[in-house]
Amino acid sequence: MTAVRQAIHQGFLPTQGASRAFVWKYSPVNWGRRPRHFHIEPELNLIASGRATFGIGETIVEVAQGDLLRFPPAQDHALLDASPDLYLFAIGMDPSLSRDVLRADADQVMLPLRLRLADDDFRALVNSASAIVDRGGVDQPCAELWEHAYWLGRRSQAHAATAMHVLTRRALSAVSRNPDLGLEMLSERMRNASSEISRYFHRDVGMTFVHYRTRLRLLRLIRLMDVGGLTLASAADAAGFGSYSQCHRIFQTELGCSPRSFFHSGRRQQMQQAYDP
């Protein structure tokens, strides 16, 4: 099985201010393209006009005006190609705020989605996004937009462009609660063969279960370091890596740099500001 190509870490929320939710209006003509990346914030992409091709893990997805995409935390994605008139709204939210907004449906944030919106629903989301795009201090209206979009996704799940297998849904929910959960333990808990869980997970998420779990651990490490008070070795242990040497090796493989370089030598800021020509 081919490994997911290397991706960088780029946080979704603005680095300035204390926003817990934000809406960007994005066009590759104006902004260029972000490299393949992943982040801790769940993200929605609302295609306002034009057409686009996304790489989501190892999967290629074609979208057009009226489509809604959802990228869960840790799922790498990249805009591969776009029509000249592409505009999309990228909507992201701090995971803790998303859980507060969705309450009993909090696990929905971990589920990828591709949905063709009805015309009225599309216009309603575009109007809501347009009213708060590129503005700080919009946590509440963004939360309302977030909840509306997720309600549409849940209501229309049966009509989504791709149907997710129940094993993938259960696996994503379980590993999001416990990134230390191994595939064999998950197989015993779900009473299904690990090979079957892996097959559907890879099909639906675009990456293997083991790789996705590794990404969640990396994001947990980054969050622990951002909170402060821990050394890299302590944070690596708390994030679920067996040792700092294992953390170093995985970090180097995933992000192309050492943890110390990422946190202490400006590499993280370089990744955050990276755009492809």
C-alpha positions in Angstrom: 0.0 0.0 0.0 1.4 3.4 -1.0 2.1 5.7 1.9 0.4 9.1 2.1 2.8 11.7 0.6 4.5 14.1 3.1 2.4 17.0 4.3 3.3 20.0 6.4 1.5 21.4 9.4 -0.4 24.7 8.9 -2.7 26.0 11.6 -6.1 27.1 10.3 -6.9 30.0 12.6 -5.1 33.4 12.2 -1.9 33.6 14.2 -2.8 37.1 15.4 -5.6 37.5 17.9 -7.5 34.9 19.9 -10.1 33.7 17.3 -11.6 30.3 18.0 -13.4 30.3 14.6 -12.7 32.0 11.3 -13.9 32.2 7.7 -11.5 32.8 4.8 -12.5 33.6 1.3 -10.0 31.8 -0.9 -9.0 32.0 -4.6 -5.8 30.5 -5.9 -5.5 33.5 -8.3 -5.3 35.9 -5.4 -3.5 33.7 -2.8 -1.6 31.0 -4.6 -2.0 27.5 -3.3 -1.1 26.1 0.1 1.1 23.0 0.0 -0.4 19.7 1.1 -1.1 20.3 4.8 -3.0 19.2 7.9 -4.0 20.9 11.1 -5.8 20.3 14.4 -8.9 22.4 13.5 -11.7 20.7 11.6 -12.4 22.5 8.3 -15.3 23.1 5.9 -14.8 24.2 2.3 -17.9 25.7 0.7 -17.4 26.0 -3.1 -18.9 29.4 -4.0 -18.0 29.4 -7.7 -15.9 27.5 -10.2 -14.5 24.0 -10.1 -11.6 22.4 -8.2 -9.6 19.2 -7.8 -8.5 18.3 -4.3 -6.0 15.7 -3.1 -7.3 14.4 0.2 -4.8 11.8 1.5 -4.4 9.5 -1.5 -7.8 10.3 -2.9 -8.6 12.7 -5.7 -11.9 14.6 -5.4 -13.5 16.8 -8.0 -15.9 19.5 -6.7 -17.9 22.4 -8.2 -20.1 25.3 -7.1 -22.6 24.1 -4.5 -20.4 21.4 -3.0 -19.5 21.2 0.7 -16.3 19.4 1.9 -15.4 18.5 5.4 -11.8 17.8 6.4 -11.4 16.3 9.9 -8.4 17.1 12.1 -5.2 15.4 10.8 -6.5 14.6 7.3 -4.1 16.1 4.8 -5.5 18.0 1.8 -4.3 20.1 -1.0 -5.8 22.0 -3.9 -4.4 20.4 -7.0 -6.2 22.2 -9.8 -8.8 24.9 -10.1 -10.8 26.8 -12.7 -10.0 30.5 -13.1 -13.2 31.5 -11.4 -12.8 29.3 -8.3 -13.8 30.9 -5.0 -14.4 29.0 -1.8 -15.2 29.8 1.8 -12.8 27.9 4.2 -14.5 27.7 7.6 -12.5 26.4 10.6 -13.0 26.1 14.3 -11.1 25.3 17.4 -11.9 21.6 18.2 -13.1 22.5 21.7 -15.5 25.1 20.4 -16.8 22.7 17.8 -17.5 20.1 20.5 -19.4 22.8 22.4 -21.4 23.7 19.3 -22.3 20.2 18.2 -22.8 18.8 21.8 -24.2 15.3 21.4 -23.1 15.2 17.8 -19.5 16.2 18.6 -18.1 13.1 16.9 -19.4 14.4 13.6 -16.3 16.7 13.4 -14.1 13.6 12.8 -16.1 12.5 9.8 -15.0 13.4 6.2 -17.9 14.6 4.0 -18.6 15.6 0.4 -22.1 16.9 -0.1 -23.9 18.5 -3.0 -26.1 21.2 -1.4 -29.6 22.1 -2.5 -29.9 25.6 -4.0 -31.6 27.2 -1.1 -29.2 25.6 1.4 -26.2 26.7 -0.7 -27.4 30.3 -0.8 -28.1 30.4 2.9 -24.5 29.2 3.7 -22.9 31.6 1.3 -24.9 34.5 2.7 -23.8 33.5 6.3 -20.2 33.1 5.3 -20.1 36.4 3.3 -21.3 38.3 6.4 -18.4 37.2 8.6 -15.6 36.4 6.1 -12.1 37.7 7.1 -13.3 39.2 10.3 -12.1 38.5 13.8 -14.4 38.3 16.9 -17.1 36.3 15.0 -17.1 33.2 17.2 -20.8 33.2 17.7 -22.0 33.8 14.1 -19.4 31.3 12.9 -20.7 28.8 15.4 -24.2 29.2 14.0 -22.8 28.7 10.5 -20.9 25.7 11.6 -23.9 24.2 13.3 -26.1 24.9 10.2 -23.6 23.2 7.9 -23.3 20.1 10.1 -27.0 19.8 10.3 -27.3 19.9 6.5 -24.6 17.3 6.3 -26.3 15.0 8.8 -29.7 15.5 7.2 -28.4 14.8 3.8 -25.9 12.0 4.6 -27.9 9.5 2.6 -27.6 11.7 -0.5 -23.9 12.5 -0.1 -21.6 12.0 -3.0 -19.7 9.4 -1.1 -21.1 7.1 1.5 -18.9 6.3 4.5 -18.9 2.7 5.8 -20.0 2.2 9.4 -16.7 0.7 10.4 -14.9 3.8 9.3 -17.3 5.9 11.3 -16.8 3.9 14.4 -13.0 3.8 14.0 -12.8 7.5 13.6 -14.9 8.1 16.7 -12.9 5.7 18.7 -9.4 6.9 17.7 -10.4 10.6 18.1 -11.2 9.8 21.8 -8.0 7.7 22.3 -5.1 8.2 19.8 -3.3 5.4 21.6 -5.8 2.9 20.4 -4.1 0.2 18.3 -5.6 -1.5 15.3 -5.7 -4.9 17.0 -7.4 -3.6 20.1 -9.9 -1.7 17.9 -10.6 -4.9 16.0 -11.4 -6.7 19.3 -13.6 -3.8 20.5 -15.5 -3.6 17.2 -15.6 -7.4 16.7 -14.5 -7.1 13.1 -11.3 -8.2 11.3 -8.5 -5.6 11.4 -8.1 -6.1 7.6 -11.7 -5.2 7.0 -11.5 -2.1 9.2 -8.3 -1.0 7.5 -9.7 -1.5 4.0 -12.8 0.7 4.6 -10.8 3.3 6.6 -8.3 3.7 3.8 -11.1 4.0 1.2 -13.1 6.6 3.1 -10.3 8.7 4.7 -7.7 8.4 2.0 -5.0 7.3 4.5 -4.3 4.2 6.6 -5.6 3.9 10.2 -2.1 3.7 11.6 -1.0 6.8 9.7 -4.1 8.7 10.8 -3.4 7.8 14.4 0.2 9.0 14.1 -1.1 12.3 12.8 -3.4 12.7 15.8 -0.4 12.0 18.2 1.6 14.7 16.4 -1.2 17.2 16.8 -1.5 16.3 20.4 2.2 16.9 20.9 1.9 20.3 19.2 -1.1 21.2 21.4 0.8 20.2 24.6 3.8 22.3 23.6 1.6 25.3 22.8 0.0 25.0 26.3 3.5 25.2 27.8 5.1 23.8 30.9 6.5 20.6 29.4 9.8 19.7 27.9 9.8 18.0 24.5 10.6 14.7 26.1 7.7 15.0 28.5 5.3 16.2 25.8 6.3 13.3 23.6 5.6 10.8 26.4 2.2 12.5 27.1 1.3 12.5 23.4 1.7 8.7 23.3 5.1 8.2 21.7 7.0 5.4 23.2 10.2 7.5 23.6 11.6 10.8 22.4 13.7 9.0 19.8 10.5 7.5 18.4 8.9 10.9 18.4 11.9 12.4 16.7 11.9 9.7 14.0 8.2 10.1 13.3 8.3 13.9 13.3 11.2 13.8 10.8 9.3 11.4 8.5 6.0 13.3 8.7 7.1 16.9 8.7 10.6 16.8 7.3 12.3 18.3 10.4 13.1 17.5 14.0 10.8 18.5 16.8 13.4 21.0 18.1 13.7 22.6 14.7 9.9 22.9 14.5 9.3 24.4 17.9 12.5 26.4 18.5 14.2 27.3 15.1 11.5 29.0 13.1 10.5 26.0 11.0 7.0 26.1 12.2 6.6 29.7 11.0 8.1 28.9 7.7 5.5 26.1 7.2 2.7 28.4 8.3 3.5 31.0 5.7 4.3 28.6 2.8 2.4 28.9 -0.5 3.2 27.1 -3.7 3.9 29.4 -6.7 
